[in-house]
Amino acid sequence: MTDTNKPIDPKHEKLLKTRGRGSGKDYEPFIKVHEISSQGESVRIRSASVGRIHHLLSGIELMAFLVFDQFEQTIDIREQYPLPIDDTLEICAQLGIRHPQVRGALTVVSTDLLVNFSSGHQLGIAVKPSSELSKLRVVEKLQIEKTYWEARGVEWKIFTEREVTDGMRENLLWIQPYLSPDMVLHQDVGYSDVKDLFNRLQSHPRTKVTRLCAKLDDQYEVEPGFHLSILRYAVAHSFIKAPLNKAFHSWIFSDLRLRAPEFVREVNNAS
């Protein structure tokens, strides 16, 4: 039996009726964290760029997501984006490779991240550990994605752990908890709160901001970590732009930029 004549996995066929459609806050990923058998490093996280909860299935995928979520030109990120089976079957026939399947039933090929930018540009991203790229079957599946997106004029890239520097990884993990859907401590933080913090930091431009935040806690007689937690929240949610390639504990005031209130409103109310 040729791949074309094989049935679609019943579970995938059902999911295709409702998943992988829409954009912005209305998008629903094809695969969700609670649906995979081994969750490992999978995580649910709220984006700053889109404003919804995203489902990421590995630590590397989380890093890739956070990189693009912090990019100022990003307007949408769709994770686990399913490709039409009719198209992937045709591509497999052209390439002479076997279509992904389980126990004789066809499974959906999905792209890990599909990113939209304000310029109108789109980028499809396959996230893989670099150690996997020497495996023939992995390369074949990646070729399916590459062919699909390039035929539609969409740029496609592979993202591995090598794309993230040590400093960037440290920063992204530092802000990650403040994007958690379970983080309720600072949900009432607004632009005026961040602006107050920014003005306080401005008075000591040469002091490292982490050290200064501790001094401000003492000066304003608040609990230890108060000012630093607002800074983490502000960076995570795009109130403040910071150099992610430079470790956060080395930042000084001149490294930070307070974004305009209209930009922040636009980002945090993305649809």
C-alpha positions in Angstrom: 0.0 0.0 0.0 1.4 3.4 -0.9 1.4 6.2 1.6 -1.3 8.0 -0.4 -3.7 5.2 0.3 -3.0 4.9 4.0 -5.4 6.2 6.6 -4.7 9.2 8.8 -4.1 8.5 12.4 -7.6 9.0 14.0 -6.3 11.2 16.8 -4.6 13.5 14.4 -7.6 13.5 12.1 -9.8 14.7 15.0 -7.3 17.4 16.1 -7.1 18.8 12.6 -10.7 19.8 12.8 -10.1 22.4 15.5 -6.3 22.9 15.9 -3.7 24.8 14.0 -6.1 27.5 12.9 -6.4 31.2 13.4 -3.7 33.6 14.6 -2.8 35.7 17.6 -4.8 35.0 20.7 -7.2 32.8 18.7 -4.6 30.3 17.6 -4.6 26.8 19.2 -1.5 24.7 18.7 -1.8 21.2 17.2 -0.1 19.6 20.2 -0.5 20.7 23.8 1.8 20.0 26.7 -0.6 17.7 28.6 -1.2 15.5 25.6 2.4 14.2 25.2 3.3 11.0 27.0 6.6 12.3 28.4 6.5 16.0 29.3 10.2 16.3 30.2 11.2 20.0 29.7 7.8 20.9 28.2 6.3 24.1 29.5 3.3 26.4 29.2 4.2 30.1 29.0 2.5 33.4 28.3 4.0 35.5 25.6 4.8 39.2 25.7 4.3 39.5 21.9 1.0 37.8 21.5 -0.5 37.7 25.0 -1.7 34.1 25.1 -0.4 30.9 26.7 1.9 28.9 24.4 2.7 25.2 24.6 6.4 24.4 24.2 7.7 20.8 24.1 11.4 21.0 24.9 14.0 23.2 26.6 15.5 24.2 23.2 12.0 25.1 21.9 11.5 27.3 25.0 14.8 29.1 24.2 13.8 29.7 20.6 10.4 30.9 21.6 11.8 33.4 24.2 14.3 34.8 21.7 11.6 35.7 19.2 9.1 36.7 21.9 11.6 39.4 23.0 12.3 40.5 19.4 10.7 43.9 19.0 9.4 43.2 15.5 7.5 40.0 16.4 3.7 40.2 16.2 2.7 36.6 16.3 4.2 33.2 17.2 2.3 30.0 16.4 3.8 26.8 17.9 3.2 23.2 16.7 1.8 24.5 13.4 0.3 21.6 11.4 1.0 21.2 7.7 -1.8 19.8 5.4 -1.3 16.1 4.9 -2.2 16.3 1.2 0.7 18.7 0.7 3.2 16.7 2.8 2.2 13.5 1.0 2.9 15.1 -2.3 6.3 16.4 -1.1 7.2 12.9 0.2 6.3 11.4 -3.2 8.5 14.0 -5.0 11.4 13.5 -2.6 11.1 9.7 -2.6 10.8 9.4 1.2 8.3 7.7 3.5 5.7 10.0 5.0 5.7 10.1 8.9 3.4 7.5 10.3 2.6 5.4 13.3 1.5 1.7 13.0 0.6 2.2 9.3 -1.4 5.4 9.9 -0.3 8.8 8.6 0.7 11.4 11.2 0.7 15.2 10.7 4.0 17.0 10.1 4.2 20.2 12.2 6.5 23.2 12.3 7.7 24.0 15.8 7.4 27.8 15.5 5.9 30.0 12.8 6.8 33.6 13.5 5.2 36.7 11.9 7.0 40.1 11.9 5.6 43.6 11.6 7.4 43.9 8.2 5.1 41.2 6.8 7.9 38.7 6.8 7.3 35.2 8.0 9.7 32.6 9.4 9.2 28.9 9.9 11.5 27.3 12.5 12.3 23.7 13.2 13.8 23.2 16.6 16.3 20.4 17.0 19.3 19.4 19.2 22.4 19.6 17.0 23.1 16.0 17.8 20.0 14.9 15.9 21.0 16.5 12.6 23.2 13.6 11.6 20.3 11.2 11.6 18.9 10.4 8.2 15.3 10.1 9.2 15.5 13.4 11.0 17.0 15.1 8.0 14.2 13.6 5.8 11.5 15.0 8.0 13.2 18.4 8.0 13.3 18.3 4.3 9.5 17.9 4.2 9.1 21.2 6.2 11.8 23.0 4.2 10.2 22.1 0.9 6.7 23.0 2.1 7.6 26.5 3.3 10.0 27.4 0.5 7.3 26.5 -2.1 5.2 29.2 -0.4 7.9 31.8 -0.3 8.3 31.5 3.5 11.8 31.5 5.0 12.6 28.4 7.0 15.4 27.8 9.5 16.7 25.2 11.9 17.2 26.4 15.5 19.6 24.4 17.7 21.1 25.0 21.2 24.1 26.6 19.4 22.0 29.6 18.5 21.8 30.8 22.1 24.9 32.2 23.9 25.5 31.5 27.6 24.6 35.1 28.5 21.4 35.0 26.5 20.4 31.7 28.0 21.0 33.0 31.5 18.8 36.1 30.7 16.0 34.2 29.1 15.8 31.8 32.1 15.9 34.8 34.4 12.8 36.3 32.9 10.9 33.0 32.1 9.1 32.8 35.5 7.6 36.2 34.9 5.9 34.9 31.8 4.4 31.8 33.6 0.6 31.7 33.6 0.9 30.8 37.3 2.7 34.0 38.1 0.1 36.2 39.9 2.4 38.3 42.1 2.9 41.1 39.6 -0.2 40.9 37.5 -1.2 44.5 38.7 2.2 46.0 37.6 1.5 48.8 35.1 3.4 51.2 33.0 3.5 53.9 35.7 5.1 51.3 38.1 7.8 50.5 35.6 8.4 54.2 34.8 8.9 54.9 38.5 11.5 52.1 38.7 13.2 53.4 35.5 13.5 56.9 37.0 14.9 55.6 40.2 17.6 53.6 38.3 18.4 56.7 36.2 19.7 58.5 39.3 22.6 56.1 39.5 23.6 55.5 35.8 27.0 53.8 36.5 25.8 51.4 39.1 24.9 47.8 38.1 21.2 47.7 38.1 21.0 44.5 40.2 23.0 46.1 42.9 21.1 49.3 42.7 17.8 47.5 43.0 18.9 46.1 46.3 19.9 49.5 47.5 16.5 50.9 46.4 14.8 48.2 48.5 16.5 49.6 51.6 16.0 53.2 50.6 12.2 52.8 50.1 11.9 50.3 53.0 10.3 47.5 50.9 10.9 43.8 51.0 14.2 42.5 49.6 14.0 41.8 45.9 11.0 44.1 45.3 12.7 46.4 42.7 14.5 43.6 41.0 11.3 41.6 40.6 9.7 44.6 38.9 12.7 44.9 36.5 12.4 41.2 35.6 8.7 41.6 35.0 9.3 44.8 32.9 11.9 43.1 30.7 9.8 39.9 30.3 6.7 41.8 29.3 8.5 44.3 27.0 8.1 47.4 29.1 11.8 47.7 29.1 14.2 46.8 26.3 17.5 45.2 27.5 20.5 43.7 25.8 19.8 39.9 26.1 23.3 39.0 24.8 24.8 40.7 27.9 24.2 38.9 31.3 21.6 40.7 33.4 23.9 41.1 36.4 26.2 43.2 34.2 23.6 45.7 33.1 23.9 49.3 33.9 21.3 52.0 33.3 22.5 52.9 29.8 21.8 49.4 28.7 18.1 49.8 29.4 15.5 51.6 27.3 12.0 52.4 28.5 9.5 51.7 25.6 6.8 54.2 24.7 3.5 53.5 26.5 1.6 53.1 23.2 4.1 50.4 22.1 3.6 48.5 25.4 -0.2 48.7 25.2 0.0 47.4 21.6 2.3 44.4 22.6 0.3 43.4 25.7 -3.0 43.6 23.9 -1.9 41.8 20.7 -4.6 39.8 19.0 
